[in-house]
Amino acid sequence: MKPVEIYTSPLCGFCHAAKRLLTSKGVNFAEVDVSQDPERKMEMMQRANGGRTVPQIFIGDVYVGGSDDLHALERAGKLDALLAA
């Protein structure tokens, strides 16, 4: 399975929804809390082509986007293939 990284903040409902979906699929992910770390937020924005909101999700080298994008991949039946090594 490809590595998954998700930039989050603690009070973000969309972050929790994205993490729930990943967890329900048995996906381990690295979570980066950007709420108190300006350097990590800048890193997130650079990687996410200027995306300022959380979550920002990466699967391997692929920028997925946010929670809605992750759930759209799941609904389209494309998430499992993206996660596969």
N, CA, C and O atoms as CSV, one atom per row, in Angstrom:
chain,resi,resn,atom,element,x,y,z
A,1,MET,N,N,0.849,-1.185,0.000
A,1,MET,CA,C,0.000,0.000,0.000
A,1,MET,C,C,0.888,1.240,0.000
A,1,MET,O,O,1.893,1.297,0.709
A,2,LYS,N,N,0.507,2.227,-0.801
A,2,LYS,CA,C,1.272,3.469,-0.869
A,2,LYS,C,C,1.142,4.238,0.442
A,2,LYS,O,O,0.125,4.138,1.128
A,3,PRO,N,N,2.178,5.008,0.787
A,3,PRO,CA,C,2.075,5.833,2.002
A,3,PRO,C,C,1.050,6.944,1.818
A,3,PRO,O,O,0.930,7.531,0.743
A,4,VAL,N,N,0.319,7.217,2.884
A,4,VAL,CA,C,-0.706,8.256,2.858
A,4,VAL,C,C,-0.339,9.302,3.901
A,4,VAL,O,O,-0.007,8.974,5.040
A,5,GLU,N,N,-0.405,10.561,3.495
A,5,GLU,CA,C,-0.125,11.670,4.405
A,5,GLU,C,C,-1.308,12.624,4.353
A,5,GLU,O,O,-1.804,12.958,3.277
A,6,ILE,N,N,-1.752,13.056,5.521
A,6,ILE,CA,C,-2.905,13.950,5.595
A,6,ILE,C,C,-2.575,15.101,6.548
A,6,ILE,O,O,-2.220,14.891,7.708
A,7,TYR,N,N,-2.702,16.310,6.028
A,7,TYR,CA,C,-2.499,17.527,6.820
A,7,TYR,C,C,-3.843,17.881,7.447
A,7,TYR,O,O,-4.856,17.949,6.751
A,8,THR,N,N,-3.854,18.106,8.757
A,8,THR,CA,C,-5.105,18.307,9.485
A,8,THR,C,C,-4.984,19.413,10.526
A,8,THR,O,O,-3.918,19.989,10.742
A,9,SER,N,N,-6.131,19.686,11.165
A,9,SER,CA,C,-6.165,20.456,12.403
A,9,SER,C,C,-7.202,19.773,13.301
A,9,SER,O,O,-8.117,19.121,12.799
A,10,PRO,N,N,-7.068,19.917,14.615
A,10,PRO,CA,C,-7.885,19.129,15.552
A,10,PRO,C,C,-9.390,19.351,15.472
A,10,PRO,O,O,-10.146,18.408,15.704
A,11,LEU,N,N,-9.852,20.536,15.159
A,11,LEU,CA,C,-11.281,20.832,15.206
A,11,LEU,C,C,-11.953,20.759,13.841
A,11,LEU,O,O,-13.065,21.259,13.671
A,12,CYS,N,N,-11.302,20.151,12.883
A,12,CYS,CA,C,-11.782,20.105,11.506
A,12,CYS,C,C,-12.653,18.867,11.270
A,12,CYS,O,O,-12.154,17.742,11.295
A,13,GLY,N,N,-13.943,19.073,11.042
A,13,GLY,CA,C,-14.855,17.965,10.785
A,13,GLY,C,C,-14.531,17.212,9.504
A,13,GLY,O,O,-14.673,15.990,9.447
A,14,PHE,N,N,-14.093,17.941,8.465
A,14,PHE,CA,C,-13.721,17.281,7.218
A,14,PHE,C,C,-12.487,16.408,7.404
A,14,PHE,O,O,-12.365,15.357,6.775
A,15,CYS,N,N,-11.571,16.843,8.267
A,15,CYS,CA,C,-10.383,16.035,8.579
A,15,CYS,C,C,-10.810,14.726,9.232
A,15,CYS,O,O,-10.321,13.654,8.875
A,16,HIS,N,N,-11.723,14.823,10.188
A,16,HIS,CA,C,-12.200,13.619,10.875
A,16,HIS,C,C,-12.898,12.676,9.898
A,16,HIS,O,O,-12.729,11.460,9.990
A,17,ALA,N,N,-13.679,13.221,8.965
A,17,ALA,CA,C,-14.380,12.387,7.982
A,17,ALA,C,C,-13.384,11.664,7.077
A,17,ALA,O,O,-13.555,10.480,6.786
A,18,ALA,N,N,-12.358,12.363,6.638
A,18,ALA,CA,C,-11.343,11.747,5.774
A,18,ALA,C,C,-10.590,10.653,6.533
A,18,ALA,O,O,-10.340,9.575,5.993
A,19,LYS,N,N,-10.235,10.936,7.777
A,19,LYS,CA,C,-9.514,9.927,8.583
A,19,LYS,C,C,-10.395,8.717,8.854
A,19,LYS,O,O,-9.908,7.587,8.866
A,20,ARG,N,N,-11.699,8.944,9.072
A,20,ARG,CA,C,-12.630,7.823,9.279
A,20,ARG,C,C,-12.676,6.913,8.058
A,20,ARG,O,O,-12.643,5.689,8.182
A,21,LEU,N,N,-12.753,7.524,6.875
A,21,LEU,CA,C,-12.792,6.728,5.649
A,21,LEU,C,C,-11.516,5.912,5.494
A,21,LEU,O,O,-11.574,4.716,5.206
A,22,LEU,N,N,-10.372,6.547,5.681
A,22,LEU,CA,C,-9.102,5.828,5.554
A,22,LEU,C,C,-9.006,4.703,6.579
A,22,LEU,O,O,-8.589,3.592,6.250
A,23,THR,N,N,-9.391,4.991,7.818
A,23,THR,CA,C,-9.332,3.985,8.879
A,23,THR,C,C,-10.272,2.823,8.577
A,23,THR,O,O,-9.928,1.668,8.828
A,24,SER,N,N,-11.454,3.118,8.043
A,24,SER,CA,C,-12.420,2.057,7.726
A,24,SER,C,C,-11.893,1.125,6.640
A,24,SER,O,O,-12.321,-0.025,6.544
A,25,LYS,N,N,-10.966,1.617,5.824
A,25,LYS,CA,C,-10.366,0.804,4.774
A,25,LYS,C,C,-9.077,0.142,5.241
A,25,LYS,O,O,-8.405,-0.528,4.457
A,26,GLY,N,N,-8.726,0.325,6.517
A,26,GLY,CA,C,-7.510,-0.285,7.058
A,26,GLY,C,C,-6.236,0.398,6.609
A,26,GLY,O,O,-5.168,-0.214,6.607
A,27,VAL,N,N,-6.341,1.663,6.230
A,27,VAL,CA,C,-5.192,2.415,5.729
A,27,VAL,C,C,-4.473,3.097,6.889
A,27,VAL,O,O,-5.082,3.829,7.669
A,28,ASN,N,N,-3.179,2.847,6.990
A,28,ASN,CA,C,-2.351,3.590,7.945
A,28,ASN,C,C,-1.957,4.893,7.266
A,28,ASN,O,O,-1.663,4.911,6.071
A,29,PHE,N,N,-1.950,5.982,8.025
A,29,PHE,CA,C,-1.599,7.267,7.441
A,29,PHE,C,C,-0.792,8.079,8.434
A,29,PHE,O,O,-0.909,7.915,9.648
A,30,ALA,N,N,0.036,8.963,7.880
A,30,ALA,CA,C,0.793,9.917,8.691
A,30,ALA,C,C,-0.024,11.198,8.748
A,30,ALA,O,O,-0.408,11.747,7.715
A,31,GLU,N,N,-0.284,11.666,9.957
A,31,GLU,CA,C,-1.080,12.874,10.148
A,31,GLU,C,C,-0.168,14.014,10.577
A,31,GLU,O,O,0.649,13.864,11.485
A,32,VAL,N,N,-0.317,15.149,9.916
A,32,VAL,CA,C,0.465,16.342,10.231
A,32,VAL,C,C,-0.507,17.426,10.681
A,32,VAL,O,O,-1.307,17.916,9.884
A,33,ASP,N,N,-0.441,17.800,11.954
A,33,ASP,CA,C,-1.288,18.860,12.506
A,33,ASP,C,C,-0.638,20.206,12.194
A,33,ASP,O,O,0.437,20.520,12.704
A,34,VAL,N,N,-1.297,20.991,11.356
A,34,VAL,CA,C,-0.732,22.281,10.942
A,34,VAL,C,C,-1.245,23.440,11.787
A,34,VAL,O,O,-0.848,24.584,11.565
A,35,SER,N,N,-2.112,23.170,12.745
A,35,SER,CA,C,-2.762,24.253,13.489
A,35,SER,C,C,-1.801,25.083,14.328
A,35,SER,O,O,-2.046,26.269,14.547
A,36,GLN,N,N,-0.731,24.496,14.794
A,36,GLN,CA,C,0.208,25.226,15.645
A,36,GLN,C,C,1.611,25.315,15.048
A,36,GLN,O,O,2.557,25.713,15.728
A,37,ASP,N,N,1.742,24.939,13.762
A,37,ASP,CA,C,3.069,24.883,13.154
A,37,ASP,C,C,3.065,25.592,11.799
A,37,ASP,O,O,2.753,24.978,10.779
A,38,PRO,N,N,3.410,26.882,11.787
A,38,PRO,CA,C,3.379,27.656,10.535
A,38,PRO,C,C,4.278,27.077,9.441
A,38,PRO,O,O,3.949,27.172,8.258
A,39,GLU,N,N,5.402,26.482,9.824
A,39,GLU,CA,C,6.298,25.913,8.818
A,39,GLU,C,C,5.648,24.727,8.116
A,39,GLU,O,O,5.757,24.590,6.898
A,40,ARG,N,N,4.978,23.877,8.874
A,40,ARG,CA,C,4.308,22.717,8.267
A,40,ARG,C,C,3.115,23.174,7.412
A,40,ARG,O,O,2.805,22.552,6.396
A,41,LYS,N,N,2.445,24.268,7.830
A,41,LYS,CA,C,1.338,24.798,7.018
A,41,LYS,C,C,1.866,25.317,5.689
A,41,LYS,O,O,1.240,25.101,4.651
A,42,MET,N,N,3.006,25.996,5.703
A,42,MET,CA,C,3.619,26.476,4.460
A,42,MET,C,C,4.008,25.299,3.575
A,42,MET,O,O,3.812,25.338,2.360
A,43,GLU,N,N,4.560,24.255,4.184
A,43,GLU,CA,C,4.906,23.037,3.449
A,43,GLU,C,C,3.660,22.454,2.777
A,43,GLU,O,O,3.692,22.085,1.604
A,44,MET,N,N,2.562,22.377,3.538
A,44,MET,CA,C,1.301,21.854,3.010
A,44,MET,C,C,0.841,22.686,1.815
A,44,MET,O,O,0.455,22.135,0.784
A,45,MET,N,N,0.882,24.004,1.952
A,45,MET,CA,C,0.408,24.884,0.891
A,45,MET,C,C,1.247,24.730,-0.372
A,45,MET,O,O,0.712,24.766,-1.480
A,46,GLN,N,N,2.549,24.558,-0.216
A,46,GLN,CA,C,3.412,24.350,-1.379
A,46,GLN,C,C,3.076,23.029,-2.062
A,46,GLN,O,O,2.945,22.975,-3.284
A,47,ARG,N,N,2.939,21.976,-1.283
A,47,ARG,CA,C,2.643,20.654,-1.852
A,47,ARG,C,C,1.258,20.606,-2.475
A,47,ARG,O,O,1.039,19.884,-3.448
A,48,ALA,N,N,0.311,21.378,-1.917
A,48,ALA,CA,C,-1.083,21.343,-2.364
A,48,ALA,C,C,-1.396,22.455,-3.362
A,48,ALA,O,O,-2.550,22.860,-3.502
A,49,ASN,N,N,-0.379,22.944,-4.048
A,49,ASN,CA,C,-0.581,23.971,-5.077
A,49,ASN,C,C,-1.349,25.175,-4.547
A,49,ASN,O,O,-2.228,25.710,-5.221
A,50,GLY,N,N,-1.007,25.594,-3.333
A,50,GLY,CA,C,-1.623,26.780,-2.749
A,50,GLY,C,C,-2.830,26.501,-1.870
A,50,GLY,O,O,-3.407,27.430,-1.305
A,51,GLY,N,N,-3.226,25.233,-1.742
A,51,GLY,CA,C,-4.364,24.884,-0.895
A,51,GLY,C,C,-4.123,25.303,0.547
A,51,GLY,O,O,-3.112,24.934,1.145
A,52,ARG,N,N,-5.056,26.078,1.108
A,52,ARG,CA,C,-4.865,26.622,2.451
A,52,ARG,C,C,-5.717,25.921,3.501
A,52,ARG,O,O,-5.452,26.038,4.697
A,53,THR,N,N,-6.733,25.196,3.059
A,53,THR,CA,C,-7.652,24.568,4.001
A,53,THR,C,C,-7.223,23.131,4.293
A,53,THR,O,O,-6.496,22.516,3.513
A,54,VAL,N,N,-7.676,22.618,5.407
A,54,VAL,CA,C,-7.418,21.229,5.759
A,54,VAL,C,C,-8.720,20.446,5.629
A,54,VAL,O,O,-9.801,21.015,5.776
A,55,PRO,N,N,-8.629,19.167,5.360
A,55,PRO,CA,C,-7.407,18.393,5.150
A,55,PRO,C,C,-6.850,18.568,3.739
A,55,PRO,O,O,-7.566,18.949,2.813
A,56,GLN,N,N,-5.579,18.285,3.602
A,56,GLN,CA,C,-4.920,18.134,2.311
A,56,GLN,C,C,-4.328,16.729,2.345
A,56,GLN,O,O,-3.583,16.383,3.262
A,57,ILE,N,N,-4.662,15.925,1.342
A,57,ILE,CA,C,-4.358,14.495,1.377
A,57,ILE,C,C,-3.467,14.116,0.209
A,57,ILE,O,O,-3.688,14.532,-0.928
A,58,PHE,N,N,-2.452,13.314,0.518
A,58,PHE,CA,C,-1.511,12.814,-0.483
A,58,PHE,C,C,-1.437,11.301,-0.353
A,58,PHE,O,O,-1.308,10.766,0.748
A,59,ILE,N,N,-1.521,10.617,-1.487
A,59,ILE,CA,C,-1.354,9.163,-1.522
A,59,ILE,C,C,-0.158,8.892,-2.419
A,59,ILE,O,O,-0.208,9.112,-3.629
A,60,GLY,N,N,0.921,8.410,-1.806
A,60,GLY,CA,C,2.168,8.301,-2.548
A,60,GLY,C,C,2.570,9.682,-3.019
A,60,GLY,O,O,2.617,10.625,-2.229
A,61,ASP,N,N,2.860,9.806,-4.311
A,61,ASP,CA,C,3.233,11.103,-4.885
A,61,ASP,C,C,2.044,11.855,-5.446
A,61,ASP,O,O,2.206,12.925,-6.032
A,62,VAL,N,N,0.839,11.302,-5.270
A,62,VAL,CA,C,-0.360,11.888,-5.871
A,62,VAL,C,C,-1.059,12.811,-4.873
A,62,VAL,O,O,-1.354,12.423,-3.743
A,63,TYR,N,N,-1.315,14.036,-5.318
A,63,TYR,CA,C,-2.089,14.984,-4.519
A,63,TYR,C,C,-3.561,14.689,-4.765
A,63,TYR,O,O,-4.049,14.846,-5.885
A,64,VAL,N,N,-4.274,14.261,-3.722
A,64,VAL,CA,C,-5.690,13.909,-3.838
A,64,VAL,C,C,-6.565,15.138,-3.707
A,64,VAL,O,O,-7.524,15.299,-4.462
A,65,GLY,N,N,-6.253,15.999,-2.768
A,65,GLY,CA,C,-7.082,17.167,-2.470
A,65,GLY,C,C,-7.608,17.060,-1.061
A,65,GLY,O,O,-6.883,16.668,-0.147
A,66,GLY,N,N,-8.875,17.409,-0.881
A,66,GLY,CA,C,-9.477,17.400,0.443
A,66,GLY,C,C,-10.376,16.201,0.675
A,66,GLY,O,O,-10.354,15.229,-0.080
A,67,SER,N,N,-11.163,16.289,1.729
A,67,SER,CA,C,-12.053,15.199,2.125
A,67,SER,C,C,-13.075,14.884,1.034
A,67,SER,O,O,-13.326,13.715,0.740
A,68,ASP,N,N,-13.667,15.919,0.433
A,68,ASP,CA,C,-14.648,15.688,-0.627
A,68,ASP,C,C,-14.023,14.938,-1.795
A,68,ASP,O,O,-14.651,14.053,-2.377
A,69,ASP,N,N,-12.785,15.291,-2.137
A,69,ASP,CA,C,-12.083,14.619,-3.238
A,69,ASP,C,C,-11.806,13.157,-2.900
A,69,ASP,O,O,-11.952,12.278,-3.749
A,70,LEU,N,N,-11.408,12.905,-1.656
A,70,LEU,CA,C,-11.149,11.533,-1.212
A,70,LEU,C,C,-12.425,10.699,-1.277
A,70,LEU,O,O,-12.408,9.570,-1.767
A,71,HIS,N,N,-13.520,11.250,-0.788
A,71,HIS,CA,C,-14.792,10.527,-0.817
A,71,HIS,C,C,-15.298,10.327,-2.252
A,71,HIS,O,O,-15.923,9.310,-2.551
A,72,ALA,N,N,-15.030,11.289,-3.134
A,72,ALA,CA,C,-15.418,11.135,-4.544
A,72,ALA,C,C,-14.655,9.980,-5.188
A,72,ALA,O,O,-15.223,9.218,-5.970
A,73,LEU,N,N,-13.375,9.851,-4.861
A,73,LEU,CA,C,-12.594,8.716,-5.373
A,73,LEU,C,C,-13.194,7.401,-4.891
A,73,LEU,O,O,-13.288,6.440,-5.654
A,74,GLU,N,N,-13.597,7.360,-3.633
A,74,GLU,CA,C,-14.194,6.145,-3.068
A,74,GLU,C,C,-15.508,5.823,-3.787
A,74,GLU,O,O,-15.738,4.678,-4.173
A,75,ARG,N,N,-16.360,6.820,-3.965
A,75,ARG,CA,C,-17.650,6.601,-4.647
A,75,ARG,C,C,-17.455,6.132,-6.085
A,75,ARG,O,O,-18.245,5.339,-6.597
A,76,ALA,N,N,-16.407,6.620,-6.730
A,76,ALA,CA,C,-16.130,6.264,-8.123
A,76,ALA,C,C,-15.429,4.914,-8.237
A,76,ALA,O,O,-15.191,4.429,-9.343
A,77,GLY,N,N,-15.095,4.303,-7.091
A,77,GLY,CA,C,-14.406,3.020,-7.109
A,77,GLY,C,C,-12.947,3.112,-7.480
A,77,GLY,O,O,-12.352,2.118,-7.896
A,78,LYS,N,N,-12.349,4.302,-7.338
A,78,LYS,CA,C,-10.955,4.514,-7.753
A,78,LYS,C,C,-9.970,4.592,-6.590
A,78,LYS,O,O,-8.759,4.568,-6.812
A,79,LEU,N,N,-10.463,4.684,-5.359
A,79,LEU,CA,C,-9.576,4.867,-4.216
A,79,LEU,C,C,-8.698,3.643,-3.974
A,79,LEU,O,O,-7.497,3.778,-3.742
A,80,ASP,N,N,-9.290,2.451,-4.026
A,80,ASP,CA,C,-8.504,1.242,-3.760
A,80,ASP,C,C,-7.336,1.096,-4.719
A,80,ASP,O,O,-6.237,0.722,-4.308
A,81,ALA,N,N,-7.563,1.390,-6.002
A,81,ALA,CA,C,-6.491,1.281,-6.988
A,81,ALA,C,C,-5.398,2.298,-6.713
A,81,ALA,O,O,-4.217,1.997,-6.883
A,82,LEU,N,N,-5.775,3.493,-6.293
A,82,LEU,CA,C,-4.797,4.520,-5.979
A,82,LEU,C,C,-3.959,4.128,-4.760
A,82,LEU,O,O,-2.761,4.407,-4.704
A,83,LEU,N,N,-4.596,3.483,-3.794
A,83,LEU,CA,C,-3.888,3.067,-2.577
A,83,LEU,C,C,-2.958,1.885,-2.814
A,83,LEU,O,O,-1.957,1.730,-2.115
A,84,ALA,N,N,-3.285,1.052,-3.797
A,84,ALA,CA,C,-2.514,-0.169,-4.043
A,84,ALA,C,C,-1.072,0.172,-4.428
A,84,ALA,O,O,-0.805,1.148,-5.128
A,85,ALA,N,N,-0.175,-0.649,-3.956
A,85,ALA,CA,C,1.258,-0.411,-4.231
A,85,ALA,C,C,1.596,-0.665,-5.685
A,85,ALA,O,O,2.750,-0.514,-6.086
